[in-house]
């Protein structure tokens, strides 16, 4: 059974209460449940993790380096973490970068991402829909990968 990782960075544990005018009122637990539910329907395992600690995030990703796809919302680490970028490159898991808000319409320091140039794609400013669209992309990607492997 393929495995998709759903990884959320610093402060995303506060979703639902933290600046709802920017991030919405949906909690991280609700997002994790919705993503997991879609993946289960397609017989794909989902492993979720959130941490405010860069080191814990890196350790968790290294532990799951054999996973098949990564849905990544690095939060504030988007703009600062060469260490997390290096880990994502080292584990070689295809991934999408997700941001609830449109980081390009916010403060200038949020415009730079250490992940967008190495991601398959980035979903920004779509709220929770970004997670659901990314999840559907992961399903399609893994189904196509399996189909290609079967045809070889």
ROPA-60902 format. One record per residue (C-alpha): residue number from 1; x, y, z. Coordinates in steps of 0.2 Angstrom, whole numbers, always signed. Each point is the difference from the previous one (the first is absolute). Example, Ala and Ser with C-alpha at 12.3 -4.5 7.8 and 13.67 -1.06 7.14 Angstrom:
<rs>
[1; [+62; -22; +39]],
[2; [+6; +17; -3]],
</rs>
This chain:
<rs>
[1; [+0; +0; +0]],
[2; [+7; +17; -5]],
[3; [+3; +13; +14]],
[4; [-3; +19; -1]],
[5; [+8; +11; +13]],
[6; [-9; +15; +6]],
[7; [+12; +12; +8]],
[8; [-4; +16; +8]],
[9; [+13; +12; +8]],
[10; [+0; +13; +14]],
[11; [-16; +8; +7]],
[12; [-11; -10; -12]],
[13; [-6; -9; +16]],
[14; [-9; +16; +4]],
[15; [-11; +0; -16]],
[16; [-18; +4; +4]],
[17; [+4; +13; +13]],
[18; [+16; +8; -7]],
[19; [-4; +15; -11]],
[20; [-16; -8; -8]],
[21; [-2; +15; -12]],
[22; [+16; -6; -8]],
[23; [+1; -19; +3]],
[24; [-19; -4; +2]],
[25; [-9; -9; +14]],
[26; [+3; -18; -4]],
[27; [+12; -9; +12]],
[28; [+15; -10; -4]],
[29; [-9; -15; +7]],
[30; [-14; +3; -12]],
[31; [+12; +2; -15]],
[32; [+9; -16; +5]],
[33; [-16; -10; +1]],
[34; [-6; +6; -17]],
[35; [+16; -4; -9]],
[36; [+2; -17; +9]],
[37; [-18; -4; -5]],
[38; [+3; +4; -19]],
[39; [+16; -10; +0]],
[40; [-9; -15; +9]],
[41; [-13; +0; -13]],
[42; [+14; -4; -13]],
[43; [+9; -12; +12]],
[44; [+14; +11; +3]],
[45; [+7; +1; +18]],
[46; [+2; +18; +7]],
[47; [+13; +4; +14]],
[48; [-2; +18; +7]],
[49; [+11; +10; +11]],
[50; [+1; +18; +6]],
[51; [+14; +8; +10]],
[52; [+6; +17; +5]],
[53; [+18; -7; +1]],
[54; [+10; -1; -16]],
[55; [+11; -14; +7]],
[56; [-15; -11; +3]],
[57; [-7; +3; -17]],
[58; [+17; -5; -8]],
[59; [+1; -15; +11]],
[60; [-18; -5; -5]],
[61; [+3; +2; -18]],
[62; [+16; -10; +1]],
[63; [-10; -14; +9]],
[64; [-13; +0; -14]],
[65; [+12; +1; -15]],
[66; [-7; -15; -8]],
[67; [-17; +8; -2]],
[68; [-8; +3; -17]],
[69; [-5; +18; +0]],
[70; [+1; +15; +12]],
[71; [-13; +14; +2]],
[72; [+10; +14; +9]],
[73; [-5; +16; +8]],
[74; [+16; +5; +8]],
[75; [-8; +16; +8]],
[76; [+13; +13; +5]],
[77; [+14; -13; -5]],
[78; [-5; +4; -18]],
[79; [+10; +16; +1]],
[80; [+15; -5; +11]],
[81; [+4; -19; +0]],
[82; [+14; -5; -11]],
[83; [+1; -15; +12]],
[84; [-17; -6; -4]],
[85; [+3; +3; -19]],
[86; [+15; -11; +1]],
[87; [-9; -14; +8]],
[88; [-14; +1; -13]],
[89; [+13; -1; -13]],
[90; [+9; -14; +8]],
[91; [-15; -11; +3]],
[92; [-5; +2; -18]],
[93; [-19; -1; +3]],
[94; [-11; +9; -13]],
[95; [-10; +14; +8]],
[96; [-11; +14; -1]],
[97; [+2; +16; +10]],
[98; [-16; +7; +8]],
[99; [-5; +16; +8]],
[100; [-17; +5; +6]],
[101; [+3; +19; -3]],
[102; [+7; +8; -15]],
[103; [+18; +3; +6]],
[104; [+3; +11; -15]],
[105; [-13; +13; +6]],
[106; [+7; +1; +17]],
[107; [+16; +7; +8]],
[108; [+15; +1; -12]],
[109; [+10; -13; +11]],
[110; [-14; -13; -4]],
[111; [+3; +1; -19]],
[112; [+15; -11; +0]],
[113; [-2; -19; +2]],
[114; [+15; -12; +2]],
[115; [-12; -14; -7]],
[116; [-9; +7; -15]],
[117; [+14; -3; -12]],
[118; [+2; -19; +5]],
[119; [-19; -4; +2]],
[120; [-10; -7; -14]],
[121; [-12; +15; +3]],
[122; [-6; +12; +13]],
[123; [-17; +4; +6]],
[124; [-2; +17; +8]],
[125; [-15; +10; +6]],
[126; [-13; -13; -3]],
[127; [-3; -4; +19]],
[128; [-5; -17; +4]],
[129; [-4; -4; -18]],
[130; [+18; +1; -3]],
[131; [+3; -15; +11]],
[132; [-14; -10; -9]],
[133; [+6; +5; -17]],
[134; [+17; -6; +5]],
[135; [-7; -16; +7]],
[136; [-9; -4; -17]],
[137; [+16; +4; -9]],
[138; [+10; -12; +11]],
[139; [-14; -14; -3]],
[140; [+1; +3; -19]],
[141; [+19; +1; +0]],
[142; [+1; -17; +10]],
[143; [-13; -8; -11]],
[144; [+10; +5; -16]],
[145; [+16; -6; +7]],
[146; [-8; -17; +4]],
[147; [-7; -1; -17]],
[148; [+17; +4; -8]],
[149; [+8; -13; +11]],
[150; [-13; -13; -6]],
[151; [+3; +4; -18]],
[152; [+19; -1; +1]],
</rs>
